């Protein structure tokens, strides 16, 4: 299930992977657009924004929309971010177990 909290945690995990650190503050908000679709907006600290966005561009099948430093995601795109972060967490757990 896609929630603002799950997106925040996923972006934090991806920051750990790409930057080697998890930012203390990632803000995520949700709104519904005119067509009834849920849109998520994430404010990622500048220290790791570029790395996270490059990582998402390289691993997901959609264009990353960055507007004035805010990452804009549809519900489907947010689901892709969650899946990517979860897959990386599983891979990391398996390598730690070996």
Biopython code that builds the backbone (N, CA, C, O; Angstrom):
import numpy as np
from Bio.PDB.StructureBuilder import StructureBuilder

atoms = [
    (1, "UNK", "N", (0.838, -1.181, 0.000)),
    (1, "UNK", "CA", (0.000, 0.000, 0.000)),
    (1, "UNK", "C", (0.887, 1.250, 0.000)),
    (1, "UNK", "O", (1.856, 1.340, 0.754)),
    (2, "UNK", "N", (0.541, 2.194, -0.844)),
    (2, "UNK", "CA", (1.308, 3.428, -0.968)),
    (2, "UNK", "C", (0.759, 4.453, 0.025)),
    (2, "UNK", "O", (-0.421, 4.801, -0.006)),
    (3, "UNK", "N", (1.634, 4.924, 0.898)),
    (3, "UNK", "CA", (1.287, 5.988, 1.837)),
    (3, "UNK", "C", (2.448, 6.984, 1.864)),
    (3, "UNK", "O", (3.535, 6.694, 1.364)),
    (4, "UNK", "N", (2.215, 8.137, 2.439)),
    (4, "UNK", "CA", (3.300, 9.111, 2.553)),
    (4, "UNK", "C", (4.445, 8.551, 3.403)),
    (4, "UNK", "O", (5.617, 8.801, 3.122)),
    (5, "UNK", "N", (4.095, 7.799, 4.433)),
    (5, "UNK", "CA", (5.128, 7.219, 5.296)),
    (5, "UNK", "C", (5.932, 6.161, 4.546)),
    (5, "UNK", "O", (7.157, 6.117, 4.666)),
    (6, "UNK", "N", (5.255, 5.305, 3.771)),
    (6, "UNK", "CA", (5.980, 4.261, 3.040)),
    (6, "UNK", "C", (6.892, 4.875, 1.978)),
    (6, "UNK", "O", (7.988, 4.366, 1.745)),
    (7, "UNK", "N", (6.465, 5.946, 1.338)),
    (7, "UNK", "CA", (7.315, 6.625, 0.360)),
    (7, "UNK", "C", (8.523, 7.240, 1.056)),
    (7, "UNK", "O", (9.648, 7.131, 0.568)),
    (8, "UNK", "N", (8.294, 7.877, 2.184)),
    (8, "UNK", "CA", (9.393, 8.485, 2.952)),
    (8, "UNK", "C", (10.434, 7.428, 3.322)),
    (8, "UNK", "O", (11.632, 7.651, 3.145)),
    (9, "UNK", "N", (9.990, 6.294, 3.829)),
    (9, "UNK", "CA", (10.912, 5.227, 4.230)),
    (9, "UNK", "C", (11.657, 4.655, 3.028)),
    (9, "UNK", "O", (12.846, 4.346, 3.120)),
    (10, "UNK", "N", (10.959, 4.513, 1.895)),
    (10, "UNK", "CA", (11.598, 3.996, 0.685)),
    (10, "UNK", "C", (12.674, 4.961, 0.192)),
    (10, "UNK", "O", (13.770, 4.532, -0.168)),
    (11, "UNK", "N", (12.374, 6.244, 0.170)),
    (11, "UNK", "CA", (13.360, 7.237, -0.271)),
    (11, "UNK", "C", (14.550, 7.288, 0.677)),
    (11, "UNK", "O", (15.684, 7.490, 0.245)),
    (12, "UNK", "N", (14.292, 7.104, 1.965)),
    (12, "UNK", "CA", (15.385, 7.048, 2.943)),
    (12, "UNK", "C", (16.297, 5.857, 2.666)),
    (12, "UNK", "O", (17.522, 5.970, 2.729)),
    (13, "UNK", "N", (15.683, 4.714, 2.357)),
    (13, "UNK", "CA", (16.451, 3.508, 2.050)),
    (13, "UNK", "C", (17.286, 3.714, 0.783)),
    (13, "UNK", "O", (18.453, 3.325, 0.735)),
    (14, "UNK", "N", (16.688, 4.322, -0.235)),
    (14, "UNK", "CA", (17.423, 4.585, -1.471)),
    (14, "UNK", "C", (18.544, 5.595, -1.248)),
    (14, "UNK", "O", (19.581, 5.522, -1.908)),
    (15, "UNK", "N", (18.349, 6.533, -0.328)),
    (15, "UNK", "CA", (19.416, 7.478, 0.018)),
    (15, "UNK", "C", (20.582, 6.745, 0.670)),
    (15, "UNK", "O", (21.742, 7.056, 0.403)),
    (16, "UNK", "N", (20.278, 5.780, 1.519)),
    (16, "UNK", "CA", (21.338, 4.980, 2.142)),
    (16, "UNK", "C", (22.146, 4.241, 1.085)),
    (16, "UNK", "O", (23.370, 4.153, 1.173)),
    (17, "UNK", "N", (21.446, 3.707, 0.080)),
    (17, "UNK", "CA", (22.110, 2.951, -0.983)),
    (17, "UNK", "C", (22.962, 3.870, -1.853)),
    (17, "UNK", "O", (24.104, 3.539, -2.170)),
    (18, "UNK", "N", (22.420, 5.012, -2.236)),
    (18, "UNK", "CA", (23.106, 5.880, -3.198)),
    (18, "UNK", "C", (24.103, 6.838, -2.561)),
    (18, "UNK", "O", (25.115, 7.170, -3.179)),
    (19, "UNK", "N", (23.839, 7.286, -1.345)),
    (19, "UNK", "CA", (24.682, 8.309, -0.711)),
    (19, "UNK", "C", (25.460, 7.793, 0.488)),
    (19, "UNK", "O", (26.383, 8.451, 0.969)),
    (20, "UNK", "N", (25.089, 6.622, 0.966)),
    (20, "UNK", "CA", (25.751, 6.097, 2.142)),
    (20, "UNK", "C", (25.239, 6.675, 3.447)),
    (20, "UNK", "O", (25.798, 6.419, 4.513)),
    (21, "UNK", "N", (24.171, 7.456, 3.357)),
    (21, "UNK", "CA", (23.567, 8.044, 4.560)),
    (21, "UNK", "C", (22.074, 8.218, 4.338)),
    (21, "UNK", "O", (21.610, 8.344, 3.205)),
    (22, "UNK", "N", (21.340, 8.222, 5.423)),
    (22, "UNK", "CA", (19.898, 8.450, 5.347)),
    (22, "UNK", "C", (19.611, 9.857, 5.852)),
    (22, "UNK", "O", (19.949, 10.182, 6.991)),
    (23, "UNK", "N", (18.994, 10.697, 5.026)),
    (23, "UNK", "CA", (18.689, 12.055, 5.482)),
    (23, "UNK", "C", (17.711, 12.033, 6.646)),
    (23, "UNK", "O", (16.830, 11.176, 6.717)),
    (24, "UNK", "N", (17.873, 12.967, 7.538)),
    (24, "UNK", "CA", (16.999, 13.001, 8.711)),
    (24, "UNK", "C", (15.604, 13.503, 8.372)),
    (24, "UNK", "O", (14.648, 13.223, 9.095)),
    (25, "UNK", "N", (15.487, 14.243, 7.274)),
    (25, "UNK", "CA", (14.187, 14.808, 6.950)),
    (25, "UNK", "C", (13.877, 14.680, 5.460)),
    (25, "UNK", "O", (14.531, 15.297, 4.619)),
    (26, "UNK", "N", (12.875, 13.874, 5.155)),
    (26, "UNK", "CA", (12.295, 13.809, 3.815)),
    (26, "UNK", "C", (10.810, 14.035, 4.019)),
    (26, "UNK", "O", (10.143, 13.266, 4.712)),
    (27, "UNK", "N", (10.297, 15.091, 3.413)),
    (27, "UNK", "CA", (8.878, 15.403, 3.554)),
    (27, "UNK", "C", (8.127, 14.866, 2.352)),
    (27, "UNK", "O", (8.554, 15.038, 1.210)),
    (28, "UNK", "N", (7.000, 14.211, 2.618)),
    (28, "UNK", "CA", (6.149, 13.691, 1.553)),
    (28, "UNK", "C", (4.722, 14.135, 1.830)),
    (28, "UNK", "O", (4.215, 13.979, 2.941)),
    (29, "UNK", "N", (4.083, 14.687, 0.812)),
    (29, "UNK", "CA", (2.681, 15.081, 0.922)),
    (29, "UNK", "C", (1.894, 14.398, -0.187)),
    (29, "UNK", "O", (2.456, 13.967, -1.194)),
    (30, "UNK", "N", (0.583, 14.307, 0.017)),
    (30, "UNK", "CA", (-0.300, 13.695, -0.976)),
    (30, "UNK", "C", (-1.452, 14.644, -1.268)),
    (30, "UNK", "O", (-1.927, 15.370, -0.394)),
    (31, "UNK", "N", (-1.885, 14.617, -2.519)),
    (31, "UNK", "CA", (-3.062, 15.390, -2.910)),
    (31, "UNK", "C", (-3.761, 14.623, -4.029)),
    (31, "UNK", "O", (-3.197, 13.691, -4.602)),
    (32, "UNK", "N", (-4.974, 15.020, -4.329)),
    (32, "UNK", "CA", (-5.726, 14.414, -5.414)),
    (32, "UNK", "C", (-5.858, 15.458, -6.514)),
    (32, "UNK", "O", (-6.276, 16.587, -6.257)),
    (33, "UNK", "N", (-5.498, 15.077, -7.758)),
    (33, "UNK", "CA", (-5.581, 16.039, -8.856)),
    (33, "UNK", "C", (-7.009, 16.104, -9.407)),
    (33, "UNK", "O", (-7.911, 15.443, -8.894)),
    (34, "UNK", "N", (-7.197, 16.893, -10.439)),
    (34, "UNK", "CA", (-8.531, 17.131, -10.999)),
    (34, "UNK", "C", (-9.172, 15.866, -11.569)),
    (34, "UNK", "O", (-10.397, 15.780, -11.659)),
    (35, "UNK", "N", (-8.359, 14.891, -11.950)),
    (35, "UNK", "CA", (-8.905, 13.650, -12.502)),
    (35, "UNK", "C", (-9.154, 12.592, -11.432)),
    (35, "UNK", "O", (-9.614, 11.492, -11.736)),
    (36, "UNK", "N", (-8.850, 12.928, -10.177)),
    (36, "UNK", "CA", (-9.068, 11.989, -9.080)),
    (36, "UNK", "C", (-7.871, 11.105, -8.774)),
    (36, "UNK", "O", (-7.952, 10.223, -7.919)),
    (37, "UNK", "N", (-6.761, 11.334, -9.467)),
    (37, "UNK", "CA", (-5.555, 10.549, -9.201)),
    (37, "UNK", "C", (-4.802, 11.128, -8.013)),
    (37, "UNK", "O", (-4.739, 12.345, -7.837)),
    (38, "UNK", "N", (-4.233, 10.248, -7.202)),
    (38, "UNK", "CA", (-3.418, 10.687, -6.074)),
    (38, "UNK", "C", (-2.019, 11.028, -6.569)),
    (38, "UNK", "O", (-1.400, 10.249, -7.295)),
    (39, "UNK", "N", (-1.529, 12.191, -6.173)),
    (39, "UNK", "CA", (-0.201, 12.672, -6.546)),
    (39, "UNK", "C", (0.596, 12.893, -5.266)),
    (39, "UNK", "O", (0.114, 13.509, -4.316)),
    (40, "UNK", "N", (1.818, 12.381, -5.257)),
    (40, "UNK", "CA", (2.703, 12.528, -4.108)),
    (40, "UNK", "C", (3.838, 13.489, -4.460)),
    (40, "UNK", "O", (4.367, 13.470, -5.572)),
    (41, "UNK", "N", (4.193, 14.315, -3.506)),
    (41, "UNK", "CA", (5.294, 15.256, -3.662)),
    (41, "UNK", "C", (6.284, 15.004, -2.532)),
    (41, "UNK", "O", (5.921, 15.007, -1.356)),
    (42, "UNK", "N", (7.547, 14.784, -2.914)),
    (42, "UNK", "CA", (8.587, 14.513, -1.915)),
    (42, "UNK", "C", (9.647, 15.599, -1.970)),
    (42, "UNK", "O", (10.157, 15.935, -3.039)),
    (43, "UNK", "N", (9.966, 16.137, -0.818)),
    (43, "UNK", "CA", (11.036, 17.113, -0.683)),
    (43, "UNK", "C", (12.251, 16.378, -0.115)),
    (43, "UNK", "O", (12.277, 15.991, 1.053)),
    (44, "UNK", "N", (13.254, 16.198, -0.972)),
    (44, "UNK", "CA", (14.459, 15.452, -0.606)),
    (44, "UNK", "C", (15.591, 16.461, -0.409)),
    (44, "UNK", "O", (15.773, 17.344, -1.247)),
    (45, "UNK", "N", (16.351, 16.350, 0.674)),
    (45, "UNK", "CA", (17.460, 17.285, 0.898)),
    (45, "UNK", "C", (18.413, 17.313, -0.292)),
    (45, "UNK", "O", (18.659, 16.291, -0.931)),
    (46, "UNK", "N", (18.937, 18.483, -0.574)),
    (46, "UNK", "CA", (19.787, 18.666, -1.748)),
    (46, "UNK", "C", (21.033, 17.798, -1.710)),
    (46, "UNK", "O", (21.573, 17.453, -2.761)),
    (47, "UNK", "N", (21.505, 17.436, -0.514)),
    (47, "UNK", "CA", (22.731, 16.647, -0.384)),
    (47, "UNK", "C", (22.634, 15.292, -1.090)),
    (47, "UNK", "O", (23.648, 14.746, -1.526)),
    (48, "UNK", "N", (21.433, 14.756, -1.203)),
    (48, "UNK", "CA", (21.301, 13.432, -1.826)),
    (48, "UNK", "C", (20.233, 13.401, -2.930)),
    (48, "UNK", "O", (19.967, 12.336, -3.488)),
    (49, "UNK", "N", (19.630, 14.526, -3.248)),
    (49, "UNK", "CA", (18.560, 14.575, -4.262)),
    (49, "UNK", "C", (19.044, 14.081, -5.621)),
    (49, "UNK", "O", (18.386, 13.259, -6.258)),
    (50, "UNK", "N", (20.188, 14.582, -6.060)),
    (50, "UNK", "CA", (20.705, 14.209, -7.383)),
    (50, "UNK", "C", (20.943, 12.701, -7.476)),
    (50, "UNK", "O", (20.540, 12.072, -8.455)),
    (51, "UNK", "N", (21.591, 12.121, -6.472)),
    (51, "UNK", "CA", (21.909, 10.687, -6.481)),
    (51, "UNK", "C", (20.647, 9.839, -6.486)),
    (51, "UNK", "O", (20.558, 8.857, -7.224)),
    (52, "UNK", "N", (19.669, 10.215, -5.667)),
    (52, "UNK", "CA", (18.418, 9.455, -5.615)),
    (52, "UNK", "C", (17.697, 9.530, -6.956)),
    (52, "UNK", "O", (17.237, 8.510, -7.469)),
    (53, "UNK", "N", (17.595, 10.717, -7.523)),
    (53, "UNK", "CA", (16.891, 10.882, -8.807)),
    (53, "UNK", "C", (17.601, 10.125, -9.930)),
    (53, "UNK", "O", (16.942, 9.514, -10.771)),
    (54, "UNK", "N", (18.920, 10.157, -9.956)),
    (54, "UNK", "CA", (19.668, 9.390, -10.961)),
    (54, "UNK", "C", (19.426, 7.894, -10.794)),
    (54, "UNK", "O", (19.266, 7.174, -11.780)),
    (55, "UNK", "N", (19.400, 7.434, -9.566)),
    (55, "UNK", "CA", (19.155, 6.026, -9.282)),
    (55, "UNK", "C", (17.758, 5.628, -9.749)),
    (55, "UNK", "O", (17.584, 4.575, -10.363)),
    (56, "UNK", "N", (16.764, 6.464, -9.462)),
    (56, "UNK", "CA", (15.404, 6.175, -9.899)),
    (56, "UNK", "C", (15.316, 6.149, -11.424)),
    (56, "UNK", "O", (14.674, 5.266, -11.994)),
    (57, "UNK", "N", (15.955, 7.109, -12.084)),
    (57, "UNK", "CA", (15.950, 7.146, -13.550)),
    (57, "UNK", "C", (16.567, 5.887, -14.144)),
    (57, "UNK", "O", (16.100, 5.383, -15.165)),
    (58, "UNK", "N", (17.611, 5.383, -13.504)),
    (58, "UNK", "CA", (18.313, 4.214, -14.015)),
    (58, "UNK", "C", (17.551, 2.909, -13.783)),
    (58, "UNK", "O", (17.731, 1.949, -14.532)),
    (59, "UNK", "N", (16.708, 2.866, -12.762)),
    (59, "UNK", "CA", (16.083, 1.598, -12.379)),
    (59, "UNK", "C", (14.576, 1.517, -12.607)),
    (59, "UNK", "O", (13.989, 0.445, -12.454)),
    (60, "UNK", "N", (13.947, 2.619, -12.966)),
    (60, "UNK", "CA", (12.491, 2.599, -13.164)),
    (60, "UNK", "C", (12.141, 2.947, -14.605)),
    (60, "UNK", "O", (12.917, 3.599, -15.305)),
    (61, "UNK", "N", (10.971, 2.508, -15.037)),
    (61, "UNK", "CA", (10.550, 2.667, -16.432)),
    (61, "UNK", "C", (9.728, 3.922, -16.682)),
    (61, "UNK", "O", (8.896, 3.937, -17.590)),
    (62, "UNK", "N", (9.937, 4.958, -15.910)),
    (62, "UNK", "CA", (9.201, 6.198, -16.143)),
    (62, "UNK", "C", (10.125, 7.388, -15.922)),
    (62, "UNK", "O", (11.159, 7.289, -15.262)),
    (63, "UNK", "N", (9.724, 8.499, -16.488)),
    (63, "UNK", "CA", (10.496, 9.735, -16.363)),
    (63, "UNK", "C", (10.311, 10.330, -14.971)),
    (63, "UNK", "O", (9.192, 10.382, -14.460)),
    (64, "UNK", "N", (11.377, 10.769, -14.371)),
    (64, "UNK", "CA", (11.321, 11.387, -13.056)),
    (64, "UNK", "C", (10.961, 12.855, -13.235)),
    (64, "UNK", "O", (11.618, 13.575, -13.987)),
    (65, "UNK", "N", (9.922, 13.294, -12.547)),
    (65, "UNK", "CA", (9.467, 14.679, -12.618)),
    (65, "UNK", "C", (9.978, 15.427, -11.396)),
    (65, "UNK", "O", (9.504, 15.216, -10.280)),
    (66, "UNK", "N", (10.953, 16.306, -11.621)),
    (66, "UNK", "CA", (11.520, 17.110, -10.552)),
    (66, "UNK", "C", (11.132, 18.557, -10.816)),
    (66, "UNK", "O", (11.544, 19.142, -11.818)),
    (67, "UNK", "N", (10.349, 19.129, -9.929)),
    (67, "UNK", "CA", (9.857, 20.489, -10.115)),
    (67, "UNK", "C", (10.277, 21.346, -8.930)),
    (67, "UNK", "O", (9.799, 21.150, -7.813)),
    (68, "UNK", "N", (11.170, 22.293, -9.175)),
    (68, "UNK", "CA", (11.669, 23.190, -8.120)),
    (68, "UNK", "C", (12.222, 22.410, -6.931)),
    (68, "UNK", "O", (12.013, 22.790, -5.779)),
    (69, "UNK", "N", (12.926, 21.320, -7.217)),
    (69, "UNK", "CA", (13.525, 20.525, -6.152)),
    (69, "UNK", "C", (12.593, 19.519, -5.513)),
    (69, "UNK", "O", (12.993, 18.813, -4.587)),
    (70, "UNK", "N", (11.354, 19.436, -5.987)),
    (70, "UNK", "CA", (10.391, 18.480, -5.448)),
    (70, "UNK", "C", (10.216, 17.314, -6.414)),
    (70, "UNK", "O", (10.075, 17.518, -7.620)),
    (71, "UNK", "N", (10.226, 16.111, -5.895)),
    (71, "UNK", "CA", (9.985, 14.923, -6.692)),
    (71, "UNK", "C", (8.475, 14.690, -6.740)),
    (71, "UNK", "O", (7.840, 14.521, -5.699)),
    (72, "UNK", "N", (7.899, 14.679, -7.941)),
    (72, "UNK", "CA", (6.466, 14.508, -8.125)),
    (72, "UNK", "C", (6.219, 13.088, -8.637)),
    (72, "UNK", "O", (6.802, 12.674, -9.639)),
    (73, "UNK", "N", (5.350, 12.343, -7.944)),
    (73, "UNK", "CA", (5.065, 10.952, -8.304)),
    (73, "UNK", "C", (3.565, 10.694, -8.361)),
    (73, "UNK", "O", (2.813, 11.161, -7.506)),
    (74, "UNK", "N", (3.136, 9.945, -9.374)),
    (74, "UNK", "CA", (1.761, 9.442, -9.366)),
    (74, "UNK", "C", (1.718, 8.254, -8.408)),
    (74, "UNK", "O", (2.757, 7.814, -7.916)),
    (75, "UNK", "N", (0.538, 7.745, -8.147)),
    (75, "UNK", "CA", (0.438, 6.596, -7.249)),
    (75, "UNK", "C", (1.156, 5.377, -7.835)),
    (75, "UNK", "O", (1.785, 4.615, -7.101)),
    (76, "UNK", "N", (1.063, 5.192, -9.160)),
    (76, "UNK", "CA", (1.741, 4.067, -9.807)),
    (76, "UNK", "C", (3.259, 4.221, -9.709)),
    (76, "UNK", "O", (3.965, 3.251, -9.433)),
    (77, "UNK", "N", (3.758, 5.425, -9.932)),
    (77, "UNK", "CA", (5.194, 5.674, -9.831)),
    (77, "UNK", "C", (5.678, 5.477, -8.397)),
    (77, "UNK", "O", (6.744, 4.906, -8.168)),
    (78, "UNK", "N", (4.895, 5.949, -7.443)),
    (78, "UNK", "CA", (5.256, 5.769, -6.031)),
    (78, "UNK", "C", (5.329, 4.282, -5.695)),
    (78, "UNK", "O", (6.208, 3.854, -4.948)),
    (79, "UNK", "N", (4.410, 3.501, -6.244)),
    (79, "UNK", "CA", (4.455, 2.051, -6.050)),
    (79, "UNK", "C", (5.738, 1.455, -6.598)),
    (79, "UNK", "O", (6.298, 0.536, -5.999)),
    (80, "UNK", "N", (6.219, 1.969, -7.741)),
    (80, "UNK", "CA", (7.486, 1.515, -8.303)),
    (80, "UNK", "C", (8.666, 1.847, -7.407)),
    (80, "UNK", "O", (9.595, 1.049, -7.279)),
    (81, "UNK", "N", (8.636, 3.016, -6.790)),
    (81, "UNK", "CA", (9.690, 3.418, -5.854)),
    (81, "UNK", "C", (9.696, 2.478, -4.647)),
    (81, "UNK", "O", (10.759, 2.048, -4.198)),
    (82, "UNK", "N", (8.510, 2.159, -4.124)),
    (82, "UNK", "CA", (8.421, 1.247, -2.978)),
    (82, "UNK", "C", (8.963, -0.135, -3.334)),
    (82, "UNK", "O", (9.707, -0.739, -2.561)),
    (83, "UNK", "N", (8.583, -0.623, -4.504)),
    (83, "UNK", "CA", (9.038, -1.944, -4.942)),
    (83, "UNK", "C", (10.552, -1.963, -5.107)),
    (83, "UNK", "O", (11.211, -2.915, -4.691)),
    (84, "UNK", "N", (11.104, -0.915, -5.711)),
    (84, "UNK", "CA", (12.549, -0.824, -5.899)),
    (84, "UNK", "C", (13.282, -0.833, -4.556)),
    (84, "UNK", "O", (14.252, -1.571, -4.384)),
    (85, "UNK", "N", (12.826, -0.027, -3.618)),
    (85, "UNK", "CA", (13.467, 0.036, -2.299)),
    (85, "UNK", "C", (13.353, -1.303, -1.576)),
    (85, "UNK", "O", (14.302, -1.750, -0.933)),
    (86, "UNK", "N", (12.187, -1.939, -1.685)),
    (86, "UNK", "CA", (11.986, -3.233, -1.024)),
    (86, "UNK", "C", (12.895, -4.295, -1.633)),
    (86, "UNK", "O", (13.493, -5.088, -0.906)),
    (87, "UNK", "N", (13.006, -4.319, -2.967)),
    (87, "UNK", "CA", (13.883, -5.289, -3.627)),
    (87, "UNK", "C", (15.330, -5.086, -3.208)),
    (87, "UNK", "O", (16.048, -6.061, -2.986)),
    (88, "UNK", "N", (15.769, -3.847, -3.098)),
    (88, "UNK", "CA", (17.140, -3.561, -2.688)),
    (88, "UNK", "C", (17.365, -3.980, -1.237)),
    (88, "UNK", "O", (18.443, -4.457, -0.884)),
    (89, "UNK", "N", (16.348, -3.800, -0.399)),
    (89, "UNK", "CA", (16.475, -4.192, 1.008)),
    (89, "UNK", "C", (16.595, -5.713, 1.110)),
    (89, "UNK", "O", (17.392, -6.218, 1.901)),
    (90, "UNK", "N", (15.817, -6.441, 0.322)),
    (90, "UNK", "CA", (15.880, -7.905, 0.328)),
    (90, "UNK", "C", (17.248, -8.373, -0.165)),
    (90, "UNK", "O", (17.850, -9.271, 0.423)),
    (91, "UNK", "N", (17.742, -7.754, -1.258)),
    (91, "UNK", "CA", (19.056, -8.113, -1.781)),
    (91, "UNK", "C", (20.145, -7.850, -0.746)),
    (91, "UNK", "O", (21.058, -8.659, -0.580)),
    (92, "UNK", "N", (20.047, -6.713, -0.047)),
    (92, "UNK", "CA", (21.043, -6.374, 0.952)),
    (92, "UNK", "C", (20.996, -7.365, 2.121)),
    (92, "UNK", "O", (22.040, -7.754, 2.646)),
    (93, "UNK", "N", (19.791, -7.774, 2.529)),
    (93, "UNK", "CA", (19.650, -8.742, 3.614)),
    (93, "UNK", "C", (20.245, -10.073, 3.248)),
    (93, "UNK", "O", (20.879, -10.724, 4.080)),
    (94, "UNK", "N", (20.048, -10.497, 1.992)),
    (94, "UNK", "CA", (20.602, -11.773, 1.533)),
    (94, "UNK", "C", (22.125, -11.718, 1.520)),
    (94, "UNK", "O", (22.776, -12.680, 1.926)),
    (95, "UNK", "N", (22.705, -10.610, 1.061)),
    (95, "UNK", "CA", (24.166, -10.515, 1.016)),
    (95, "UNK", "C", (24.758, -10.428, 2.420)),
    (95, "UNK", "O", (25.866, -10.911, 2.652)),
    (96, "UNK", "N", (24.035, -9.819, 3.355)),
    (96, "UNK", "CA", (24.495, -9.754, 4.743)),
    (96, "UNK", "C", (24.484, -11.136, 5.386)),
    (96, "UNK", "O", (25.317, -11.432, 6.243)),
    (97, "UNK", "N", (23.532, -11.992, 4.970)),
    (97, "UNK", "CA", (23.400, -13.328, 5.543)),
    (97, "UNK", "C", (24.509, -14.260, 5.039)),
    (97, "UNK", "O", (24.869, -15.223, 5.717)),
    (98, "UNK", "N", (25.044, -13.974, 3.856)),
    (98, "UNK", "CA", (26.088, -14.823, 3.274)),
    (98, "UNK", "C", (27.392, -14.595, 3.927)),
    (98, "UNK", "O", (28.384, -15.226, 3.562)),
]
sb = StructureBuilder()
sb.init_structure("model")
sb.init_model(0)
sb.init_chain("A")
sb.init_seg("    ")
for serial, (resi, resn, name, xyz) in enumerate(atoms, 1):
    if name == "N":
        sb.init_residue(resn, " ", resi, " ")
    sb.init_atom(name, np.array(xyz, "f"), 0.0, 1.0, " ", f" {name:<3s}", serial, name[0])
structure = sb.get_structure()
